[in-house]
């Protein structure tokens, strides 16, 4: 979809926050429902198999919505969202991790998450 400037990525992330917040809730519901349906799992007030299937479908919808913005959803637990960008002629991913308040990190494409550096 193209590259994001830092300003564009921050605006996109702000717009995605409600969707990402819902994704966290639905992710937890899926885990709880799946555990309840396995042998020896604790019962849950969330429901049973139909509710699990609905939650899984919603989780997939939310992940697709994130990807349709041009952002890359790299992880679901924890959420990791990358925005393709270019810093001083170097291809990078602007990187947001669940729990962070702002988009403040990046890494080169060839280094991955382990090469994260703070944005200057």
N, C-alpha and C positions, 0 to 999 in steps of 0.2 A: 504493500500500500504506500510505500514511500517512507521517508525519514521524518522524524519529529525533531523540531528544535526543542531546546530545554523548556522554553515557555509553553509551547504547544503540548508537550508531554505532561507538564504540570497541570495545565487546563484539562487535558483528557483524563488524567488521574482523578482530579477533583470531580469530574462528571461521572466517573466510574465508581466512586466511593460507595454510593447507596447500593449499587449492584454487587460490589465486593463484600459489603457488610451482609447482604442477603446470602451470598455464597457461603460465608462463614457459618451462618445459621443453618442453612440447608445441609452443608457438609456435616455438621454435628448431628442433625436429624438422621441422615443416612447412616452414620456410624452407630447411633443408638438403636435405630430400627434393625439394622443388620445384626447387631449383637443380640438383640432380643429374640431374633428368629433362629439363632444358632442354638445347638444343643447346650443346655445349661445357662442360656442367656437370661438376664433379668427381664421381667415383663416391663413394658413401657406404655405410658398413656398416649403415645404418638400413634399407635395403631399396629398394623401387621403388614403382611406382604403387599397388599394394594397401596398402602401408604409409602412403603419402601420404594416400590416401583415409581410412584408419582414423584417422590423426592429425588430419586436418581434421574428421572427425566428432567426435572427442574434444574438440577445441578448441571446437567449437560447443556440445557438452554442458556444458563448463566455463563458457562464457560465459552459457549459459542458467541454470545453477545460481546464478551471481552475481546475475543479474537477478531471479531468483525470491525473493531475500531482501528485495527492495525497494530495494537499492542499484542505482545506475546505472553500468554499465560504459561509460565515455565514450571509452576508448582501449585498444588492445591492445598497441601498441608505441610508447612504453612504456604499461604498464597505468595507467589513470586510473579511479578509482572515486569516485563522488560519492554522498553520502547526503543526501537531501532533509531540510531542517531549518528551524528558525525561530530567529533570534537577535534578541531584543528586538523582536519583532513584524515583523521583516523576513525574507521568504523567502530562504533561502540554501541552498547546497550545501556540506556538509562534504566536504573534498576530500583524497583520498589519491593520491599519485603513486608509482609503482614506485620503489623505492630508499629511500623515506622509512621511518623506524623506527616512526612513530606517526601518528595522525590529528591533525594540528596546523594545518591550513589550512582556510579557507572562502572562498567568493566569492558575491556576490549573483547571483541568477538572471540578471539582465539584463547582467551584466558578463562572465560566463564566466571561463575559466581565467586570462586576462590580468589580471583583477581580484582575484586571490588575495591574501588577507591572513592573517597568522598569527592563530591563536586566542589570545585574551588569557587 
